[in-house]
Structures are given as C-alpha cells and as structure tokens.
C-alpha cells in the first residue's frame, strides 16, 4: 500500500498530533488528578480536547518549522 506524497503532510500531522496529545494528556491527567477508577474517562476527555487543538496546530506549524529548520541546517 502506497500513500500519495501529497497526503504525507496531512497524515504526519494526524499521527503526530494524536501521538503527542495521547501521551501528554495521560501524563498531565495522572499528575493533576491521580490514577483512580475515573482516570480513563478523565484522560480520554483530556485527550479529545488536546487532540482537537494539536491537529490543526501541527498541520499549520510543521511546514513553517520545517522551513525554519532547513534555513539553519541546510537541506
């Protein structure tokens, strides 16, 4: 299965934002509220909120950050 190159940026943003929001929301939920019987519900609510913010931010920010990085380190 091959994914067209024009879809790479979108897929990268989707996967990276999901991964980061998933892990960070778990850590912050555990630190702030503890791990008890309601942890999974609080975590999933936090993940959904975090991911809904992270996806557009990665989608918008990644190309700009890539350009900035290439400017300083070269291709």
N, C-alpha and C positions, 0 to 999 in steps of 0.2 A: 504494500500500500504506500503510495507516494502522495505527499501533500504538496499542492502547488506553492511555489515560492512566495507568491503574493499573499498567501494566507499565513506565512510564518510569523509575521509580526503580531497578528491577531491571536494566533494560538499561543505564542510565547507570553503575551500579556495575560491571557486567560489562565494558563498554567502557573505562571509566576505569582500572579495576584492571589490565586486560590491557595497555593502552597504557603506563601508568606502569611496571609490572613489566617489560615487554618492553624499554623503553629503559634503565631504571635497571640491570637485570641485565646488559645488554650493556656499558654503561659500566663498571660495577664489575668485571665479569669481565675486560674488557680491561685495566683499570688494575692489578688484582691478579695476573693470570696471564699477560698479554700476548696478542697475537694471533698464533697459530701454527696448525699443522694441526689441533689438537684444540680450537680455540676454539669452534666452533659447538656441539659436543657439551657442553662445559662451560657455555656460555651457555644452551642450551636446558634443561639440568638446573637451572641457577640460576633461569631464568625460571619454570619449573614450580613450584619451591619458593616463589619470591617471589609468584607469582600466587595460589597456594593460600592464602597469608596475606593478600594485598592484597584479594582479592574480599570476604571476609566483613568485613574492616576498613572498606572503603569502604561496603559495604552498611549496616553499623551506624553508622559515623561521619558519613556525608554528611548524613542528616537532622538530626542533632544540630548539626553545623557550620552547616548552612543556617539553622536556628533561631537559633543564636547570632549569625550574621551579620545576620539580619533584625532582631534585637533592638537592634543597634548602629547600623545604617544605615537601617532602615525598609524597608517593602515596595517 
